[in-house]
Amino acid sequence: MLKTRVVSVLAITMLIALALAAGLALAESPEKASAKPQTGAAEIQKGSTVKMEYTLTDKDGKLLDTNKGQDPLTYTHGEGQIIRGLEKALTGLHVGDQKHVVIPPEEAYGPVKPEAIIEIPKERIPPESQKVGAHLMARNQDGPPIPILVKEVKEKTVVLDANHPLAGKTLTFDVKIIGVDPVQAK
């Protein structure tokens, strides 16, 4: 009778071990495995061409921009074509990866610079642009045009703001990597 119990205990132990092994195998089901990068899948690194879908919101969740349902944003990683904080957060991702990224102003468009807010005489601004919210372009001989926002209209002057519209803001990106073309040998 003792021999029968030992055999039964061994049989039950073997069944438990098999059940555990089967459970582990199920945990690695094809649905879960497809979320992992496949061996040899291109990883985002300096020089990669990346295609992504994104939604940009402010810290309060207000939608600022998105390309969902449109063509993906395509850029070359490491070339400064997107803001620094987002580029840093995307390094190492693969096609299909999704990421929620919160970027402080210092890693996005910087803080608001008081020196970029100037007051000039009204006669230097076209009359049709003398309204709050109007957009102007300042021209500089040496550099690209600078977008400027009319911030305030006073009796004799106009207050202009040359800060980026997103300067001083914490930005939240929800991104999905659509494509990664590896660095091309030159």
C-alpha positions in Angstrom: 0.0 0.0 0.0 2.9 2.3 0.8 4.3 1.6 -2.7 0.9 2.6 -4.3 0.9 5.9 -2.4 4.5 6.7 -3.5 3.6 5.9 -7.1 0.5 8.1 -6.8 2.4 11.0 -5.2 5.1 10.7 -8.0 2.4 10.6 -10.7 0.6 13.7 -9.2 4.0 15.5 -8.9 4.7 14.6 -12.6 1.3 15.9 -13.6 1.8 19.2 -11.7 5.2 19.6 -13.3 3.7 19.0 -16.8 0.8 21.4 -16.0 3.3 24.1 -14.9 5.4 23.6 -18.1 2.2 23.8 -20.2 1.2 27.0 -18.4 4.6 28.6 -19.1 4.3 27.6 -22.7 0.9 29.3 -22.9 2.3 32.4 -21.3 4.5 32.7 -24.4 1.6 32.5 -26.8 2.0 33.9 -30.3 0.0 37.0 -29.4 2.6 37.9 -26.7 5.6 36.9 -28.8 4.6 39.2 -31.6 4.8 42.2 -29.3 8.5 41.4 -28.7 11.0 42.5 -31.3 11.9 39.8 -33.7 15.5 38.7 -34.0 17.2 41.1 -36.5 14.3 43.7 -36.3 15.7 47.1 -36.9 16.2 49.2 -33.8 15.9 53.0 -33.7 19.4 54.4 -33.5 21.4 57.3 -34.9 20.9 57.5 -38.7 17.8 55.3 -38.8 14.8 56.5 -40.8 11.8 56.3 -38.5 8.1 56.5 -39.4 5.7 57.1 -36.5 2.2 57.9 -35.5 1.8 60.3 -32.7 -0.7 62.3 -30.6 0.6 65.4 -28.8 -1.2 66.8 -25.7 -0.3 69.3 -23.1 -0.1 68.5 -19.4 -3.8 69.0 -19.0 -4.6 66.5 -21.8 -5.6 69.1 -24.3 -5.0 67.9 -27.9 -2.3 70.0 -29.6 -1.5 67.8 -32.6 -1.9 64.3 -34.1 -1.2 62.5 -37.3 -3.5 59.5 -36.6 -5.3 58.5 -39.7 -2.8 60.4 -41.8 0.6 59.7 -43.2 3.2 58.8 -40.6 5.8 61.4 -39.5 9.1 60.4 -41.1 12.4 61.6 -39.7 16.1 60.7 -39.5 17.0 59.8 -35.9 19.8 61.7 -34.4 19.7 64.6 -36.8 17.7 67.0 -34.6 14.6 66.9 -36.8 12.3 66.3 -33.8 12.6 67.7 -30.3 15.4 66.3 -28.2 13.4 64.7 -25.4 11.2 62.7 -27.8 14.2 61.6 -29.8 16.0 60.4 -26.7 12.8 58.5 -25.6 12.5 56.7 -29.0 16.1 55.4 -29.1 16.1 51.6 -29.0 12.4 51.1 -30.0 11.3 48.7 -32.8 8.4 48.6 -35.3 5.1 48.1 -33.4 6.4 49.5 -30.2 4.2 52.1 -28.5 5.3 54.6 -25.9 3.9 57.3 -23.7 6.4 60.1 -23.2 6.2 63.2 -21.0 8.7 65.9 -22.0 9.6 68.9 -19.8 10.1 72.3 -21.5 13.9 72.0 -21.2 13.8 68.9 -23.5 11.2 70.3 -25.8 11.0 74.0 -26.9 12.7 75.5 -23.9 11.5 77.9 -21.3 9.7 81.2 -22.2 12.4 83.8 -22.8 11.4 87.2 -21.7 13.9 88.8 -24.0 11.9 87.3 -27.0 9.0 89.6 -26.0 9.4 93.1 -27.4 7.4 96.2 -27.7 7.6 98.3 -30.9 5.8 101.4 -32.3 2.4 100.7 -34.0 3.4 102.3 -37.2 6.0 99.5 -37.8 3.2 96.9 -37.9 0.7 96.7 -40.8 -2.8 97.8 -39.6 -4.4 94.5 -40.5 -1.9 92.7 -38.2 -2.5 95.0 -35.2 -4.8 92.5 -33.4 -4.0 90.0 -30.6 -3.2 86.6 -32.0 -2.1 87.8 -35.4 1.0 86.0 -36.8 3.9 87.8 -38.4 7.2 86.8 -39.9 10.3 88.7 -38.9 13.0 88.7 -41.6 16.7 88.5 -40.7 19.5 88.8 -43.3 21.5 86.0 -41.9 19.0 83.5 -40.7 15.6 81.9 -41.5 12.4 83.9 -41.0 11.2 84.0 -37.4 7.4 83.5 -36.6 6.1 86.2 -34.2 2.8 86.4 -32.4 1.0 89.7 -31.6 0.6 89.4 -27.8 -0.9 92.8 -26.9 -2.0 96.0 -28.7 -1.5 99.2 -26.8 -2.4 102.8 -27.6 1.0 103.5 -29.3 2.8 100.2 -29.4 2.4 96.5 -30.1 3.8 93.7 -27.9 5.3 90.9 -30.0 6.3 87.4 -28.8 9.0 85.5 -30.8 9.0 82.5 -28.4 7.9 79.2 -29.9 4.2 78.7 -29.2 5.0 75.6 -27.1 7.9 77.2 -25.2 7.5 76.7 -21.4 5.1 73.8 -21.8 5.3 70.2 -20.7 4.4 68.0 -23.6 3.0 64.5 -23.7 3.4 62.3 -26.7 1.7 58.9 -27.3 3.7 57.3 -30.2 3.5 54.1 -32.2 6.5 53.1 -34.3 5.3 52.3 -37.9 8.6 51.8 -39.6 12.4 51.7 -38.9 14.8 51.6 -41.8 18.3 50.8 -40.5 21.3 53.0 -40.9 22.5 52.8 -44.5 26.2 52.1 -45.0 28.0 54.9 -46.9 
